[in-house]
C-alpha cells in the first residue's frame, strides 16, 4: 500500500467487521467529483450501507479540494496521493486502488466502485475494479459530445456569408437564428472526441460499468446506440442538483458579497476557461480572451475565475502582465483565483447575467439556476441544455463572434425560462436503482454463469 494514506490504521479490519458483504466505494478526485459524489455517499450512509470515501489526490490544494471537503463535512477514508503527468496518474490510480480493492476482495468483500462522469479517476478507477471482477456504478453516465452541423445549417450572416465561414473576422452574425438552430436536435452530429481526454474517459468507464446512471434521456439514447444493456441504464437526473439546492439554501449565511461588493447587484458575466483544447491553442484562447477584454473596455462587469490551466495559458501566450494591467486599470474587471467554497460559487452564479464557460458542470448548474449559459466550445457534452434553449454554443474562433454571443445571452429572458433538466432528490434515485439491482443479483453481471451447455 505504498503512498496510500488511511484515515484509520485499522481501515481494513473495520470494514471487514461490518456485516454488509458489499462495500460501496465512492471515489472522488476533482472539485466536480466532490460536489456530485458526496450527496450519494451521504445517502448510502443514511441508509445504513457500508460506504467508503476514497480520494485519489488529483486535486489536493485548499481551493480545489480541502475547502470543499470541509464545507461538505466529510473526510476521505483513504487517499491514493497520486501525482505526476497524466500517464503516471492513470497508472498510479489503477495500481494503488487495485491494491485496496484487492485486499477487500481477499477478505471476502464485494466492492462496488462509484465513479463519476468523464474524469481520469472514473476511467482508471473503473479499470481497477474491473480487474478484480467488480463492475462500477457510473454516476453521470453516457455524456457524449454533440457538435452543431456547421456545414449544413444554411443560416446566413448579415453580410451574406454562410455560417461555415464563421472564422471571418468581424462578421455580423445572426445570433438569434443560431440560438433557434441549436434548439433542434436534428441539427447536431455525433462523434467528437472533444473535450480531451474526457470523452475518452467516459467511454472507457462505460465498458467497466454494471449500472449506468444517466442524467437525461439523451444520454440513455447514446448508450443504447452503443450497445449497452437497456435494463442497466437508468435516467435519474444529475446529483449536482442536490448539491446546488443545498448550497442555495445556505447562501444567505455567506459573506462573499462583502468580500466582492461589485457583484452584489448582479449585471455581470462570469468567465471560466480551463479546457485543454482552449488553453493549449493560441487561436482559441485569444478568441475568448479578446471577447472578455472587449467587454471590459465596453464597461461591462466581468468576473474571471482563473484556474490552473488559465494561468498556464496566460504565461504560454505572453498575456500575464497584460491581464493584470487590465484588472488594475478597470474596476469593472474582477480577476480571481478559484474559490474554495461551493456555497460562495452558487450564491454569486445566481446573480450573474450570463456565464461564459468551457466547463461541463457549469452548463448543468446554469440550467438549474436559470442563468443563461454561453459554452466556449465547438460542441457540448451537455447539448441537452442548448436544445432546451438555455445554452448557446460559441465556437472560439473569433473574439467579436464570441462577444456577440455573450451579449445576446446577457440577461436573456427566454434563455432564463429554459426547462430544468437535471431533476430533484437525484442521490436518492441513484441509490434506489443500485438497491433494486442488488435485490436481483450483483452489479457485475457474469453472463457466462447464465449459459447452459
C-alpha positions in Angstrom: 0.0 0.0 0.0 2.9 2.3 -0.8 2.0 6.1 -0.8 -1.6 5.4 0.3 -2.7 7.2 3.5 -5.6 5.8 5.5 -7.9 7.7 7.9 -7.6 4.8 10.3 -4.7 2.3 10.8 -7.4 -0.4 11.2 -9.2 0.5 8.0 -9.5 -3.0 6.5 -10.3 -4.6 9.9 -13.1 -2.0 10.5 -14.6 -2.6 7.0 -14.4 -6.4 7.4 -16.2 -6.2 10.8 -19.3 -4.8 9.2 -21.9 -7.4 8.3 -22.8 -6.0 4.8 -20.9 -8.0 2.2 -21.0 -5.1 -0.2 -18.6 -2.2 0.1 -19.9 0.9 -1.7 -16.7 2.7 -2.6 -17.4 6.3 -3.6 -14.4 7.8 -5.4 -13.5 11.5 -5.6 -10.6 13.3 -7.2 -11.6 16.7 -8.5 -13.8 19.5 -7.4 -16.8 18.4 -9.5 -16.4 14.9 -8.1 -16.8 16.2 -4.6 -19.9 18.2 -5.5 -21.6 15.3 -7.3 -20.4 12.2 -5.4 -20.7 13.3 -1.7 -24.5 13.5 -1.9 -24.5 9.8 -2.9 -22.1 9.0 -0.1 -24.4 10.7 2.4 -27.4 8.8 1.0 -25.6 5.5 1.3 -24.6 6.2 4.9 -28.1 7.4 5.8 -29.5 4.0 4.6 -27.0 2.0 6.6 -24.8 0.7 3.8 -21.1 0.2 4.2 -19.9 3.3 2.4 -16.2 4.2 1.9 -15.0 7.6 0.6 -11.8 7.3 -1.4 -9.8 10.3 -2.7 -7.2 9.8 -5.4 -5.5 13.0 -4.6 -5.7 14.5 -8.1 -7.0 17.9 -6.7 -5.1 18.4 -3.4 -4.9 22.1 -2.6 -7.3 24.0 -0.4 -9.1 25.9 -3.2 -9.8 22.8 -5.3 -10.3 20.1 -2.6 -9.6 20.9 1.0 -12.0 23.8 1.4 -14.8 21.9 -0.2 -14.3 18.8 1.8 -14.6 20.9 5.0 -17.7 22.6 3.6 -19.4 19.2 2.9 -18.1 18.0 6.3 -16.6 14.8 5.0 -13.1 13.2 5.5 -11.9 10.6 3.0 -11.2 7.1 4.4 -8.1 6.9 2.3 -6.1 9.0 -0.2 -4.1 7.5 -3.0 -1.9 10.6 -3.2 -1.4 10.4 -7.0 1.0 12.9 -8.6 2.6 13.5 -12.0 1.7 13.7 -15.7 -1.4 12.1 -17.0 0.0 8.7 -17.8 1.6 8.4 -14.4 -1.6 9.4 -12.6 -3.6 6.8 -14.6 -1.2 4.0 -13.7 -1.0 5.1 -10.1 -4.8 5.1 -9.6 -5.1 1.7 -11.2 -2.2 0.2 -9.2 -2.9 1.8 -5.8 -6.7 1.5 -5.9 -6.3 -2.0 -7.3 -4.4 -2.9 -4.2 -7.1 -1.5 -1.9 -9.9 -3.3 -3.8 -7.8 -6.5 -4.0 -7.3 -6.6 -0.2 -11.0 -6.0 0.4 -11.8 -8.9 -2.0 -9.3 -11.1 -0.3 -11.1 -10.5 2.9 -14.4 -11.6 1.4 -16.0 -8.3 0.4 -17.7 -7.4 -2.8 -16.6 -3.9 -3.8 -18.9 -1.6 -5.8 -16.9 1.4 -7.1 -18.9 4.5 -7.8 -17.1 6.6 -10.4 -18.2 9.9 -11.7 -18.6 11.3 -15.2 -15.6 11.8 -17.5 -12.7 12.2 -15.2 -9.4 10.5 -15.3 -10.3 8.9 -12.0 -13.5 7.5 -13.5 -11.6 5.8 -16.3 -8.8 4.5 -14.1 -10.8 3.5 -11.0 -13.4 1.6 -13.1 -10.5 -0.2 -14.6 -9.0 -1.1 -11.2 -12.3 -2.5 -10.1 -12.9 -4.5 -13.3 -9.5 -6.1 -13.0 -10.9 -7.8 -9.8 -14.2 -8.7 -11.4 -16.1 -5.8 -9.9 -18.2 -3.6 -12.2 -18.8 0.1 -11.3 -21.8 2.3 -10.8 -21.2 5.1 -13.3 -22.7 8.3 -11.9 -23.3 10.8 -14.8 -23.1 8.0 -17.3 -23.4 8.4 -21.1 -22.3 12.0 -21.5 -21.2 12.3 -25.2 -20.3 15.4 -27.2 -22.6 16.6 -29.9 -21.5 19.2 -32.4 -23.8 21.6 -34.3 -23.9 20.8 -38.0 -21.9 23.9 -39.1 -21.6 22.9 -42.7 -25.3 22.3 -43.4 -27.1 24.7 -41.2 -27.9 27.1 -44.1 -28.1 30.1 -41.8 -26.7 33.3 -43.2 -24.6 36.1 -41.7 -25.9 39.6 -42.2 -23.2 40.2 -44.8 -24.3 37.2 -46.8 -21.6 34.7 -45.8 -22.5 31.2 -44.8 -22.2 30.0 -41.2 -19.4 27.6 -42.3 -17.3 30.7 -42.8 -17.6 31.8 -39.1 -13.9 32.4 -38.9 -14.2 35.6 -41.0 -13.2 38.4 -38.5 -15.8 41.0 -37.5 -18.6 39.4 -39.5 -22.0 40.2 -38.1 -23.7 37.0 -37.2 -27.4 36.4 -36.6 -27.2 35.0 -33.1 -31.0 34.7 -32.6 -31.2 32.4 -35.7 -28.2 30.4 -34.4 -29.9 30.0 -31.0 -33.1 28.7 -32.7 -30.9 26.4 -34.9 -29.3 24.8 -31.8 -32.8 24.0 -30.3 -33.4 21.4 -33.0 -31.9 18.0 -32.1 -31.7 17.2 -35.8 -29.0 19.9 -36.2 -26.4 18.1 -34.1 -23.9 15.5 -35.1 -22.2 12.8 -33.0 -18.6 11.5 -33.0 -16.5 14.3 -31.5 -13.6 13.3 -29.1 -13.5 16.8 -27.6 -13.1 17.5 -24.8 -9.8 15.6 -24.4 -9.3 13.4 -22.5 -12.8 13.5 -21.0 -14.6 11.9 -23.9 -12.1 9.0 -23.9 -12.5 8.7 -20.1 -16.3 8.4 -20.1 -16.3 5.9 -22.9 -13.8 3.7 -21.1 -15.7 4.0 -17.9 -18.8 2.7 -19.5 -17.2 -0.5 -20.6 -16.4 -1.4 -17.0 -19.8 -0.3 -15.7 -22.7 -2.5 -14.4 -25.1 0.3 -13.5 -25.3 3.3 -15.7 -26.9 6.3 -14.0 -27.7 8.7 -16.9 -28.6 12.3 -16.2 -31.0 12.8 -19.1 -32.8 10.7 -21.7 -30.4 11.9 -24.4 -27.5 10.1 -22.5 -29.6 6.9 -22.4 -30.1 7.2 -26.1 -26.3 7.4 -26.7 -25.6 4.3 -24.6 -28.4 2.2 -26.2 -26.9 3.2 -29.6 -23.5 1.9 -28.3 -25.0 -1.5 -27.3 -25.1 -1.2 -23.5 -27.9 -3.3 -21.9 -31.2 -1.4 -21.6 -32.1 -2.9 -18.2 -29.0 -1.4 -16.6 -29.4 2.1 -17.8 -31.4 4.4 -15.5 -32.3 8.1 -16.2 -32.1 9.7 -12.8 -31.0 13.3 -13.3 -27.7 14.7 -12.1 -26.7 14.8 -8.5 -25.3 18.3 -8.9 -28.9 19.3 -8.5 -28.8 18.1 -4.9 -25.6 19.9 -4.1 -26.7 23.1 -5.8 -30.0 23.1 -3.9 -28.2 22.7 -0.6 -25.8 25.5 -1.4 -28.7 27.8 -2.4 -30.4 27.1 1.0 -27.3 28.2 2.9 -26.3 31.1 0.7 -28.0 33.7 3.0 -25.4 33.0 5.7 -22.4 34.0 3.4 -20.1 37.0 3.4 -19.0 36.6 -0.2 -20.6 39.9 -1.3 -18.9 41.7 1.5 -15.6 40.5 0.0 -16.7 41.2 -3.6 -19.2 44.1 -3.3 -19.1 44.8 -7.1 -21.0 41.5 -7.6 -23.8 42.4 -5.2 -26.2 43.8 -7.8 -25.6 41.3 -10.5 -25.3 42.5 -14.1 -22.0 40.7 -14.8 -20.6 37.8 -16.8 -18.7 35.1 -15.1 -15.9 33.6 -17.3 -14.1 30.4 -16.6 -11.7 28.8 -19.1 -9.8 25.6 -18.4 -10.2 23.1 -21.2 -7.0 21.8 -22.7 -8.4 22.5 -26.2 -8.8 26.1 -25.4 -5.8 26.7 -23.2 -3.3 24.9 -25.5 -4.5 26.6 -28.7 -3.4 30.3 -29.0 -6.2 30.9 -31.6 -8.9 29.6 -29.4 -7.7 31.1 -26.2 -7.2 34.5 -27.8 -10.7 34.5 -29.3 -12.1 34.0 -25.7 -9.6 36.4 -24.2 -10.3 39.1 -26.8 -14.1 38.8 -26.2 -13.6 39.2 -22.5 -11.3 42.2 -22.8 -13.6 43.9 -25.3 -16.5 43.5 -22.8 -14.3 45.1 -20.1 -13.5 48.0 -22.3 -17.2 48.4 -23.1 -17.8 49.0 -19.4 -19.4 45.6 -18.8 -18.9 43.9 -15.4 -16.7 40.9 -15.9 -15.7 38.2 -13.3 -12.9 35.9 -14.4 -12.3 32.8 -12.3 -8.8 31.8 -13.2 -7.8 28.2 -12.9 -4.5 26.3 -13.2 -4.8 25.9 -17.0 -6.0 29.5 -17.4 -2.9 30.8 -15.7 -0.7 28.5 -17.7 -2.3 29.9 -20.9 -1.6 33.5 -19.8 2.0 32.5 -19.4 2.2 30.5 -22.6 0.8 33.2 -24.8 2.5 36.2 -23.1 -0.6 37.7 -21.6 0.1 37.6 -17.9 1.3 41.2 -17.4 -1.5 42.4 -19.7 -4.3 40.8 -17.8 -3.0 42.1 -14.5 -2.7 45.6 -16.0 -6.3 45.4 -17.2 -7.5 44.3 -13.8 -5.6 47.2 -12.1 -7.0 49.7 -14.6 -10.6 48.6 -14.8 -12.7 48.3 -11.6 -15.4 46.5 -13.6 -13.0 43.6 -14.1 -12.7 41.2 -11.2 -9.8 38.7 -11.7 -9.8 36.0 -9.1 -8.5 32.5 -8.4 -10.9 29.6 -7.7 -13.0 30.0 -4.6 -12.8 27.1 -2.1 -16.4 27.0 -1.0 -19.2 25.9 -3.3 -21.8 28.0 -1.5 -19.9 31.1 -2.5 -19.8 30.0 -6.1 -23.5 29.2 -6.2 -24.5 32.4 -4.5 -22.6 34.5 -7.0 -23.6 32.5 -10.0 -27.3 33.1 -9.1 -26.8 36.8 -9.6 -24.9 36.5 -12.9 -26.5 37.8 -16.1 -24.7 35.2 -18.1 -22.0 32.6 -17.6 -19.3 32.1 -20.4 -17.6 28.8 -19.7 -15.9 25.8 -21.3 -16.9 23.7 -18.2 -19.3 20.7 -18.4 -20.7 21.0 -14.9 -21.2 24.8 -15.2 -23.6 24.1 -18.1 -25.7 22.0 -15.7 -25.5 24.4 -12.9 -26.7 27.3 -15.1 -29.7 25.3 -16.1 -30.5 24.6 -12.5 -30.1 28.2 -11.5 -31.9 29.6 -14.6 -28.9 31.6 -15.8 -28.1 31.9 -19.5 -25.0 30.0 -20.5 -22.6 30.5 -23.3 -20.4 27.5 -23.9 -17.0 28.3 -25.3 -16.5 25.2 -27.4 -17.3 23.9 -30.8 -19.8 21.4 -29.3 -21.1 20.3 -26.0 -21.4 17.1 -23.9 -24.4 18.8 -22.3 -26.1 19.5 -25.6 -29.5 18.9 -24.0 -29.2 22.3 -22.3 -28.7 24.0 -25.7 -31.5 22.0 -27.2 -33.7 23.2 -24.3 -32.8 26.8 -25.1 -30.8 27.9 -22.1 -27.3 27.4 -23.5 -25.6 28.9 -26.6 -22.6 27.3 -28.3 -19.9 29.9 -29.1 -17.1 28.4 -31.2 -13.9 30.0 -30.0 -12.6 31.2 -33.4 -13.2 35.0 -33.3 -13.4 37.4 -30.4 -16.1 39.6 -32.0 -18.2 36.5 -32.6 -17.8 35.2 -29.0 -18.6 38.7 -27.7 -21.8 38.9 -29.7 -22.9 35.5 -28.4 -22.4 36.7 -24.8 -24.2 40.0 -25.4 -27.2 38.1 -26.9 -27.4 35.8 -23.8 -26.8 38.6 -21.3 -30.0 38.5 -19.1 -31.9 36.9 -22.0 -35.4 36.3 -20.6 -36.2 33.4 -23.0 -33.0 31.6 -22.1 -33.8 32.1 -18.4 -37.1 30.3 -19.0 -35.5 27.1 -20.3 -36.9 24.0 -18.7 -34.9 22.5 -15.8 -33.4 19.2 -16.9 -31.5 17.7 -14.0 -34.1 16.6 -11.5 -34.6 16.7 -7.7 -33.6 14.2 -5.0 -31.3 12.6 -7.5 -29.0 10.9 -5.0 -31.9 9.0 -3.5 -33.0 7.9 -7.0 -29.5 6.7 -7.8 -29.3 4.6 -4.6 -32.8 3.2 -5.3 -31.5 1.9 -8.6 -28.5 0.3 -7.1 -30.5 -1.4 -4.3 -33.0 -2.7 -6.9 -30.2 -4.3 -8.9 -28.7 -5.8 -5.8 -32.0 -7.4 -4.8 -31.7 -9.5 -8.0 -28.0 -10.1 -8.2 -24.7 -8.2 -8.4 -23.6 -5.1 -10.2 -21.1 -7.2 -12.1 -23.3 -9.5 -14.2 -21.5 -12.6 -15.2 -23.1 -13.5 -18.4 -21.2 -16.8 -18.7 -22.7 -18.1 -15.5 -26.2 -17.9 -17.1 -25.2 -20.1 -20.0 -26.2 -23.8 -20.1 -24.0 -26.1 -22.1 
